Amino acid sequence: MDKILDNNYYDLLISNAMIPKFSSGDNITWLNNDFSLLHVAKSDKQPCDLGLYPYYLFPALFTPTSIINNVPDTLCNKQQTTNSPLYGQGVLVGIVDTGIDYQHPAFMNRDKTTRIISMWDQTQQDGSHPESFNFGAEYTKVLINSALHSTDPMSIVPSTDRNGHGTAIASIASGSPTQDRSFTGLVPNSELVVVKLKEAKQNLKMIFGVPDDKLCYQESDIVLGLRYLISVAQRLKRPLAICIALGSSQGSHDGRGVLSLYLESIIRIPDISVAISAGNEGNSNRHYHGTSNFSPYKKDFQLNVGSEDRMFSMEIWPNLPGRLAVEVTSPNRETISLIYPTFNACEQFKLQSSESVVWINNTAFERGTGGQLIMVRFKDPLPGIWYIHVQSTDNEPFSIHSWLPSGDLISNNTFFLLPNPDTTITAPGNTWHTLTVTAYNQTTGNILNESGRGYTRSGLVKPDVAAPGYQISCALPGGTYGTLTGTGAAAAYAAGSLAMILEWTQGKGNYTYVTGEQASIMLIRTASRNPAYSYPNNIWGYGTIDVQKVIARLSGDM
């Protein structure tokens, strides 16, 4: 088995400058011009391998950022109507997600041929790998059309979307209209390039305290998926609008990380745009922010743990220059005494009065950011209120942020007692110059309560814009339709809007070689702004997307 698929190997993110030091045989998988994966054999895998290997080497885990409703009351696409003369002709829409139901009418032309240019299914290993990739199966337009005209399509293209999220996202941006026009994507004349992500390795889930049955994807596979999309677009010399409807609450929430750095480079490439969901953690009660400005410089906060959550992690990121020790107390008042910062120590604690096991990494120098990270991981935690105490080791004021996992990696019954809805935008939505999209209810005009809120931990303005994201009509696997709610749906709407811009600029030859960053600025500058609010703000960003205003202004002064 290839090492990138083998659970007996950790996938560690390294700089390409380090390849000569580690490379031997097939233990390197190239990600992009800056980073690669180092595959390290480890048969006896333990949670304290985080410590043996630094936090920043492990890929983060990502979850989908929208909720599917399989049975909509009515199928009505009025919320997606733009009355634009632009339908994405000549533009590719790129999706990196849970896959796509390629047999769905939403992805076919009128003659029943596919609108999918190519598809890379990372979960299938029996087909031909894409060029310069060493796993997964690539299905071309020719193969997909052959499958569609076969009595047994799955024997030719055995790719499915069991979750449905990827199918829904692709259809909102690019779905073909139904005969009665009750459904249509924003740019139905565009074509699709799709990546179906393989699930994260079990060893990575173990490192971050995620149960095996939880659906999530690892950062490195998303990077590879983006690289595939770009390779197809550049080979065909076609503009590309990418939608990333996945998010992670891991990391420092200030635009760092391999995926964020890669996205920063992507949006500087001509004719490639990216729309990213802001995540749905705004009202999940999974973010805590606290400060201590007076001696003795300590802070206490509480975490309620639900009975169904048997394994999860919590990250605490002190802001500079604070250096903190941490103490953890269970609901029955058994205490893990102060753990002081070290460079790589990982300590395991088996509580005497319950079955609870806690691992604590208090990393003084987290090498990916240069700051401090306190990682607390729980297994079989006693349900109830846990008490977290942090205090300065240098008798100085400090402030902290703490985040719990995103999506359904934990239940709604695990939460902070005094949560803060701000600074809840998930990665990679906190990347510096990418287009981060939050969601609003287009029927009421109100922001969705669950939408992630800015700013980033470093104070960067995010989100950038808001888009419709409440019960957006979409295609679902099996030839059905439903609705999608969340910032993932809003990001798909934004990706369709970016495709319109790319059609007008590159496709029609008006402004050739517009970069993704420039296309995003067009949407930001022309966003509609409510006079009742000040802009930019941490909820709406610079306002709501108004594609018609973009198109109207393109021929004039932006």
Solvent accessible surface area in square Angstrom, and as a share of the most:
residue,aa,sasa,rsa
1,M,176,0.79
2,D,52,0.27
3,K,38,0.16
4,I,0,0.00
5,L,46,0.23
6,D,25,0.13
7,N,50,0.25
8,N,79,0.41
9,Y,47,0.18
10,Y,1,0.00
11,D,7,0.03
12,L,3,0.02
13,L,6,0.03
14,I,12,0.06
15,S,47,0.30
16,N,31,0.16
17,A,86,0.67
18,M,75,0.34
19,I,41,0.21
20,P,115,0.72
21,K,150,0.63
22,F,75,0.31
23,S,55,0.35
24,S,77,0.50
25,G,84,0.81
26,D,94,0.49
27,N,17,0.09
28,I,37,0.19
29,T,12,0.07
30,W,113,0.40
31,L,0,0.00
32,N,7,0.03
33,N,125,0.64
34,D,84,0.43
35,F,39,0.16
36,S,0,0.00
37,L,0,0.00
38,L,12,0.06
39,H,7,0.03
40,V,32,0.19
41,A,67,0.52
42,K,44,0.19
43,S,101,0.65
44,D,92,0.47
45,K,45,0.19
46,Q,87,0.39
47,P,23,0.14
48,C,40,0.24
49,D,6,0.03
50,L,4,0.02
51,G,12,0.11
52,L,112,0.56
53,Y,42,0.16
54,P,41,0.26
55,Y,28,0.11
56,Y,72,0.27
57,L,22,0.11
58,F,9,0.04
59,P,0,0.00
60,A,17,0.13
61,L,2,0.01
62,F,3,0.01
63,T,3,0.02
64,P,31,0.20
65,T,6,0.04
66,S,9,0.06
67,I,131,0.67
68,I,42,0.21
69,N,60,0.31
70,N,105,0.54
71,V,119,0.69
72,P,29,0.18
73,D,146,0.76
74,T,101,0.59
75,L,55,0.27
76,C,51,0.30
77,N,9,0.05
78,K,160,0.68
79,Q,38,0.17
80,Q,5,0.02
81,T,78,0.46
82,T,21,0.12
83,N,132,0.67
84,S,5,0.03
85,P,96,0.61
86,L,4,0.02
87,Y,94,0.36
88,G,0,0.00
89,Q,113,0.50
90,G,30,0.29
91,V,0,0.00
92,L,0,0.00
93,V,0,0.00
94,G,0,0.00
95,I,0,0.00
96,V,1,0.00
97,D,1,0.01
98,T,6,0.03
99,G,0,0.00
100,I,1,0.00
101,D,20,0.10
102,Y,1,0.00
103,Q,68,0.30
104,H,1,0.00
105,P,71,0.45
106,A,1,0.00
107,F,0,0.00
108,M,29,0.13
109,N,60,0.31
110,R,239,0.87
111,D,94,0.49
112,K,123,0.52
113,T,33,0.19
114,T,0,0.00
115,R,7,0.03
116,I,0,0.00
117,I,25,0.13
118,S,3,0.02
119,M,0,0.00
120,W,0,0.00
121,D,0,0.00
122,Q,0,0.00
123,T,58,0.34
124,Q,49,0.22
125,Q,71,0.32
126,D,143,0.74
127,G,33,0.32
128,S,86,0.56
129,H,84,0.37
130,P,4,0.02
131,E,158,0.71
132,S,91,0.59
133,F,19,0.08
134,N,65,0.34
135,F,2,0.01
136,G,0,0.00
137,A,0,0.00
138,E,36,0.16
139,Y,10,0.04
140,T,58,0.34
141,K,64,0.27
142,V,120,0.69
143,L,70,0.35
144,I,0,0.00
145,N,32,0.16
146,S,53,0.34
147,A,0,0.00
148,L,33,0.16
149,H,123,0.55
150,S,34,0.22
151,T,149,0.86
152,D,76,0.40
153,P,26,0.17
154,M,68,0.30
155,S,79,0.51
156,I,53,0.27
157,V,0,0.00
158,P,47,0.29
159,S,2,0.01
160,T,44,0.26
161,D,5,0.03
162,R,218,0.80
163,N,67,0.34
164,G,1,0.01
165,H,2,0.01
166,G,0,0.00
167,T,0,0.00
168,A,0,0.00
169,I,1,0.00
170,A,0,0.00
171,S,0,0.00
172,I,0,0.00
173,A,0,0.00
174,S,0,0.00
175,G,0,0.00
176,S,11,0.07
177,P,47,0.29
178,T,27,0.16
179,Q,188,0.83
180,D,106,0.55
181,R,141,0.51
182,S,28,0.18
183,F,0,0.00
184,T,23,0.13
185,G,3,0.03
186,L,8,0.04
187,V,0,0.00
188,P,14,0.09
189,N,71,0.37
190,S,0,0.00
191,E,34,0.15
192,L,0,0.00
193,V,0,0.00
194,V,0,0.00
195,V,0,0.00
196,K,26,0.11
197,L,3,0.02
198,K,15,0.06
199,E,92,0.41
200,A,7,0.05
201,K,14,0.06
202,Q,97,0.43
203,N,4,0.02
204,L,6,0.03
205,K,4,0.02
206,M,48,0.21
207,I,0,0.00
208,F,5,0.02
209,G,5,0.05
210,V,6,0.04
211,P,32,0.20
212,D,91,0.47
213,D,124,0.64
214,K,58,0.24
215,L,46,0.23
216,C,0,0.00
217,Y,6,0.02
218,Q,1,0.00
219,E,14,0.06
220,S,0,0.00
221,D,0,0.00
222,I,0,0.00
223,V,0,0.00
224,L,2,0.01
225,G,0,0.00
226,L,0,0.00
227,R,26,0.10
228,Y,3,0.01
229,L,0,0.00
230,I,13,0.07
231,S,50,0.33
232,V,3,0.02
233,A,2,0.01
234,Q,99,0.44
235,R,150,0.55
236,L,62,0.31
237,K,179,0.76
238,R,59,0.21
239,P,7,0.04
240,L,0,0.00
241,A,0,0.00
242,I,0,0.00
243,C,1,0.01
244,I,0,0.00
245,A,0,0.00
246,L,0,0.00
247,G,0,0.00
248,S,0,0.00
249,S,9,0.06
250,Q,28,0.12
251,G,18,0.17
252,S,6,0.04
253,H,8,0.04
254,D,13,0.07
255,G,0,0.00
256,R,118,0.43
257,G,34,0.32
258,V,12,0.07
259,L,2,0.01
260,S,2,0.01
261,L,73,0.37
262,Y,25,0.10
263,L,0,0.00
264,E,13,0.06
265,S,51,0.33
266,I,1,0.00
267,I,2,0.01
268,R,119,0.43
269,I,50,0.26
270,P,60,0.38
271,D,16,0.08
272,I,4,0.02
273,S,0,0.00
274,V,1,0.01
275,A,0,0.00
276,I,0,0.00
277,S,0,0.00
278,A,0,0.00
279,G,0,0.00
280,N,32,0.16
281,E,14,0.06
282,G,5,0.04
283,N,82,0.42
284,S,23,0.15
285,N,63,0.32
286,R,14,0.05
287,H,2,0.01
288,Y,10,0.04
289,H,66,0.29
290,G,5,0.05
291,T,59,0.34
292,S,10,0.06
293,N,90,0.46
294,F,166,0.69
295,S,79,0.51
296,P,90,0.57
297,Y,34,0.13
298,K,98,0.42
299,K,61,0.26
300,D,77,0.40
301,F,3,0.01
302,Q,45,0.20
303,L,0,0.00
304,N,33,0.17
305,V,2,0.01
306,G,6,0.06
307,S,75,0.48
308,E,92,0.41
309,D,10,0.05
310,R,91,0.33
311,M,53,0.24
312,F,1,0.00
313,S,10,0.06
314,M,0,0.00
315,E,6,0.03
316,I,0,0.00
317,W,2,0.01
318,P,5,0.03
319,N,38,0.20
320,L,146,0.73
321,P,97,0.61
322,G,6,0.06
323,R,100,0.36
324,L,0,0.00
325,A,0,0.00
326,V,0,0.00
327,E,46,0.20
328,V,0,0.00
329,T,13,0.08
330,S,1,0.00
331,P,37,0.24
332,N,65,0.33
333,R,155,0.57
334,E,44,0.20
335,T,65,0.38
336,I,10,0.05
337,S,78,0.50
338,L,48,0.24
339,I,18,0.09
340,Y,115,0.44
341,P,18,0.11
342,T,57,0.33
343,F,147,0.61
344,N,103,0.53
345,A,42,0.32
346,C,28,0.17
347,E,70,0.31
348,Q,88,0.39
349,F,50,0.21
350,K,132,0.56
351,L,14,0.07
352,Q,162,0.72
353,S,70,0.45
354,S,27,0.17
355,E,145,0.65
356,S,1,0.00
357,V,21,0.12
358,V,0,0.00
359,W,25,0.09
360,I,1,0.01
361,N,7,0.04
362,N,3,0.01
363,T,22,0.13
364,A,18,0.14
365,F,98,0.41
366,E,5,0.02
367,R,145,0.53
368,G,35,0.34
369,T,34,0.20
370,G,35,0.34
371,G,11,0.10
372,Q,6,0.03
373,L,3,0.02
374,I,0,0.00
375,M,2,0.01
376,V,0,0.00
377,R,4,0.02
378,F,1,0.00
379,K,81,0.34
380,D,43,0.22
381,P,1,0.00
382,L,53,0.26
383,P,60,0.38
384,G,24,0.23
385,I,61,0.31
386,W,0,0.00
387,Y,61,0.23
388,I,1,0.00
389,H,29,0.13
390,V,0,0.00
391,Q,50,0.22
392,S,14,0.09
393,T,43,0.25
394,D,67,0.35
395,N,107,0.55
396,E,68,0.30
397,P,66,0.42
398,F,11,0.05
399,S,21,0.14
400,I,0,0.00
401,H,14,0.06
402,S,0,0.00
403,W,7,0.03
404,L,3,0.01
405,P,16,0.10
406,S,4,0.03
407,G,28,0.27
408,D,91,0.47
409,L,10,0.05
410,I,3,0.02
411,S,28,0.18
412,N,125,0.64
413,N,73,0.37
414,T,0,0.00
415,F,58,0.24
416,F,2,0.01
417,L,66,0.33
418,L,129,0.64
419,P,50,0.31
420,N,43,0.22
421,P,58,0.37
422,D,48,0.25
423,T,13,0.08
424,T,4,0.02
425,I,3,0.02
426,T,2,0.01
427,A,17,0.13
428,P,0,0.00
429,G,0,0.00
430,N,4,0.02
431,T,0,0.00
432,W,96,0.34
433,H,84,0.37
434,T,3,0.02
435,L,0,0.00
436,T,0,0.00
437,V,0,0.00
438,T,0,0.00
439,A,0,0.00
440,Y,33,0.13
441,N,22,0.11
442,Q,44,0.19
443,T,103,0.60
444,T,82,0.48
445,G,42,0.41
446,N,93,0.48
447,I,28,0.14
448,L,14,0.07
449,N,103,0.53
450,E,48,0.22
451,S,3,0.02
452,G,1,0.01
453,R,60,0.22
454,G,0,0.00
455,Y,82,0.31
456,T,9,0.05
457,R,47,0.17
458,S,79,0.51
459,G,50,0.48
460,L,59,0.29
461,V,41,0.24
462,K,2,0.01
463,P,0,0.00
464,D,11,0.06
465,V,0,0.00
466,A,0,0.00
467,A,0,0.00
468,P,7,0.05
469,G,0,0.00
470,Y,71,0.27
471,Q,80,0.36
472,I,0,0.00
473,S,2,0.01
474,C,0,0.00
475,A,0,0.00
476,L,4,0.02
477,P,45,0.29
478,G,67,0.64
479,G,34,0.33
480,T,70,0.41
481,Y,44,0.17
482,G,0,0.00
483,T,7,0.04
484,L,0,0.00
485,T,24,0.14
486,G,1,0.01
487,T,0,0.00
488,G,0,0.00
489,A,0,0.00
490,A,0,0.00
491,A,0,0.00
492,A,0,0.00
493,Y,18,0.07
494,A,0,0.00
495,A,0,0.00
496,G,0,0.00
497,S,0,0.00
498,L,0,0.00
499,A,0,0.00
500,M,0,0.00
501,I,0,0.00
502,L,0,0.00
503,E,8,0.04
504,W,39,0.14
505,T,0,0.00
506,Q,47,0.21
507,G,47,0.46
508,K,113,0.48
509,G,48,0.46
510,N,66,0.34
511,Y,95,0.36
512,T,71,0.41
513,Y,146,0.56
514,V,12,0.07
515,T,24,0.14
516,G,0,0.00
517,E,42,0.19
518,Q,91,0.40
519,A,0,0.00
520,S,6,0.04
521,I,77,0.39
522,M,21,0.09
523,L,0,0.00
524,I,31,0.16
525,R,118,0.43
526,T,1,0.00
527,A,2,0.02
528,S,42,0.27
529,R,103,0.38
530,N,70,0.36
531,P,136,0.85
532,A,82,0.64
533,Y,102,0.39
534,S,94,0.61
535,Y,55,0.21
536,P,51,0.32
537,N,27,0.14
538,N,30,0.16
539,I,45,0.23
540,W,22,0.08
541,G,0,0.00
542,Y,67,0.25
543,G,0,0.00
544,T,26,0.15
545,I,14,0.07
546,D,39,0.20
547,V,6,0.04
548,Q,73,0.32
549,K,65,0.27
550,V,0,0.00
551,I,25,0.13
552,A,78,0.60
553,R,95,0.35
554,L,0,0.00
555,S,92,0.59
556,G,46,0.44
557,D,139,0.72
558,M,41,0.18
